[in-house]
Amino acid sequence: MSSKFEVVVLFSSFVVALGSRLEDFKSIYPSVKNGNDTRIPLTLGLMVSFSGDYVTSSSIASVQIALDLINENSSLLPGYRLQYKLTDSQCNQTVAYDSFFLKYVREQPNIVGLVGSGCEDATIAVASISHYFNITQVSPDSAAPVLEDRTKYRRYFQMLPSESSLPIVYKVLCTMFGWRKLHTITAENDVFNKVLDVTRGLLKGVAEITSVIYNDANPQNSIDYYIHNERLFDEDTRIIELAMYESDARKAYHKSKISPKYVLILRTWYPSGWWDPANELNYILNCTKRQMENALNGALSVSLDTFYNAEDSLSGLTFSQYWDWYTQLGDKLGLNYNHSDPTFFDAVWAYAIALNKTIQDLNEQTCGTTSFMSNNSCQTSIENFAYSNSAFVERMFKHLSNTSFTGITGNVSFTTNGIRSSYAIGVSQYRFNKAGILEIVPIGYVTQTGEMIFNETESSETIFPYGIPPDGTTFTVEKEIEKPLTIIMYILAILGMILVSVCIGFTAIFHKTRLVRLTSPALTMITCSGCCLLYICIFFAAIQSKAILPTSVICNVRIWLWSIGYSLAFGPILVKTCRIYYIFNDPRPNKLAVKDWMLVAIVCILVAIDVVLMILTLSVPQLRVGAVLVHDLVNPKSETGFFEEETMNMILVCESTPKKSFQIWRIILIAYKAILQASAIPLAFAIRKVKTKGLNDSKYLVAIVFITSISLAVIIVCYAAIYDHVNTSAAIYSIGAWITSTTILSLLFIPKFYYLYCDPNGENLGSTCNYEEKLSSLEDQINQLETELRTLKKTRKTIRQASQSNFILVGNDTLPPCNKNGIAEHVKSTDVSTEMGFESAVEDNVCQRIDDDFDRENTIASLRITSQSERLEPAAGLVIEKDETLSLTTQESVFLAQASPVTGRS
């Protein structure tokens, strides 16, 4: 059988004309005219709804057309005439029960089948009891998912696919338009509940489903309650399904949930003009009809009754021919049309075919075999059927189950659950026409296999001319560091690298000069390398990747550079400070001289501790640092574009998977740095007044310690508080590294640059470029030296006179006499230049023979006084270099130590 199919979807006025009542129609159709029709009548029950939430009385016209064609077909039901007995269910369960028992059990106890019952509520009620009377029931307009339960609705068939088929449309739409979220507002009843369950299962992995399920029987869970508390809509979802009756759909209007920003998905079976607030009698709507139409413009609707124009239907009519006949008869009867009316036509034809086959079975039956008539008697007439005979209904059930024919709505066949198996789900859209009138326009249909077929003039562009609306999914946008800030960070890092290069070159070129030699070039190079790593760290702070793995690598490199760079940069500062403190606060004459290699070893130990901590983060999974997406707290959300699409701003931060473990590790790492910094503060405070020119950078070391301590404390606190603010944290991190490095290099090298400029030979510490001041200083030094020379001559004369008396006068004490050769004049003078400054050690080894009865206490006191001469300042002219011509005897040195004590000078 060849067929040419064209999708025909009925959208217009879906309501019965006002004034239509059961009393306006004959109870039996067709009626016998003048007794000319002698055929035996077979009665079908026809239950429709003339009132209630869903009106289906317009289907009477379709049923009458079907009966007229069937009764005119001689090959169907020979000797029988098919008619209906009409009743009204009012789309109410209780009324449907009453009508069924009154009309079909009491008044007409032998109907061969039931067509109806008007709407889901009435159909569910009647289908649950009809099988007890051996009555098969075919519903042309019900689609509640609960009716698929064959164990409960044993003799039930329906001409529409189940509502549970609708989720396939949602899946197709979500896939086609890229929607990843769907919000459904569902009335809690047998019609819509299962649809939500199927939707959740079918869209799993395709879209996220959020829902509000209301029940008007519970005031705290009614739709009015949700509307009053503004909880009906999900603020983050813009694709909204309204799974409810039209009265509740009117209430669900929200002035801000309108097209094109929002898309509503409704049922097509709502009556025409349902959105008009004038239709709402029990609820005061705070909107006008035009506002409702604006909200609906662009909304989608889905229809289970999408029909095909079959040119070779069993009835002999094409859909167009049927439609012309149907509209003429409907106008004659005073009825408007309903979208499900064509299924009533095919439902009657399904009954006629099943009855015809049952009659054939009956005619083939002979007496003596098991009869399917009442009491198993040998009866061959179907008109003697009684409700107590289950054999008849079994035959009818069998033939209805095996029904397969081409009706005006397409192929008619049923699944094992009695649900129509062949279907297409129509998709339409509410649109304003050129006249500004809101109408429903078919745009296509979805097949059973999940394929969207557009009508000839329709496409995604015609459906959404302004572009596909967003679903409300908050798009994750990984924010990067602002380009201007990135450029600034790069510039700072480059300037820092230039400064490091200059400092390293300066140290390498002038490392033999006294100016550089006194600051230990090896430690200076270590400091420069640490500052270099800190500057490189700024480059990595500015680099960002949207991929997790590269960012994780950057995170680890950044931590390694910062930690080791800090230790290399600040470690030499710390050990230099310690050595100055050791020199000026340890009075022991034979104290250990601190060499440069010792300080370098200490710095290496400090760096080794850092390396151990870093390796620990790589070896322990709980401490392993990686990139983690977190919300941007500064600007968490933003709306952009025509649809004001909401985006969630995210940033990649460096953390470990268990955040608590990472915090603990970070505290340990910062605590280690804080200990180093804190240990340098009291040492710097103790040496803050050292003014020896040989220690030419001591005061700058003090400044470095204090400035870096304050800056790092502020930076660490700020960074820990706002590390997940991408721009601010990057700026603070970079500024911290830059300030630390630049402060260290500037205070260490800029004074040296100045001194070298004033003294190109780099031998005169503390050189100044003010020549008048330098001349005045030299004159003062000459005068001082002349005064000291005269003093020395007087002292020498006094010592020689005293020595002739075998006594040496030292203050108020005297030494016991010695032999003629008792004092050997032997003065060993050394000038030891240390990395942190200048240490002048004049060791007087007094070789003298002392009488046995000499008082030891006086000797020790005299030697202590003599040792003070070791601290005489070089600038005072008391440093005894190897090429000095001035030579003092031991007695003169001891006397000079007593006569010229060092106060405030080193």
Salt bridges, closest charged atoms under 4 A:
ASP24 OD1 - ARG21 NH2 3.43
ASP37 OD2 - ARG39 NH2 3.01
ASP37 OD2 - ARG81 NE 3.25
GLU107 OE1 - LYS85 NZ 3.78
GLU107 OE1 - LYS103 NZ 3.78
GLU163 OE1 - ARG267 NE 3.02
ASP224 OD1 - LYS251 NZ 3.52
ASP234 OD2 - LYS181 NZ 3.98
GLU235 OE1 - LYS257 NZ 3.36
ASP236 OD1 - LYS637 NZ 3.97
GLU241 OE2 - ARG267 NH1 3.07
GLU280 OE1 - ARG250 NH2 3.19
GLU293 OE1 - ARG290 NH1 2.92
ASP305 OD2 - HIS339 ND1 2.05
ASP361 OD2 - ARG395 NH1 3.07
ASP361 OD2 - HIS399 NE2 2.64
GLU394 OE2 - ARG155 NH2 2.74
GLU458 OE1 - ARG431 NH2 2.69
ASP586 OD2 - ARG588 NH2 2.60
ASP596 OD1 - ARG579 NH1 3.17
ASP610 OD2 - LYS673 NZ 2.34
ASP632 OD2 - LYS479 NZ 3.13
GLU644 OE1 - LYS261 NZ 3.09
GLU646 OE1 - LYS637 NZ 3.92
GLU655 OE2 - LYS659 NZ 3.75
ASP697 OD2 - LYS752 NZ 3.96
ASP724 OD1 - HIS725 ND1 3.20
GLU835 OE2 - LYS576 NZ 3.22
GLU835 OE1 - ARG579 NH2 2.20
GLU873 OE1 - ARG905 NH2 2.26
GLU892 OE2 - ARG796 NE 3.23
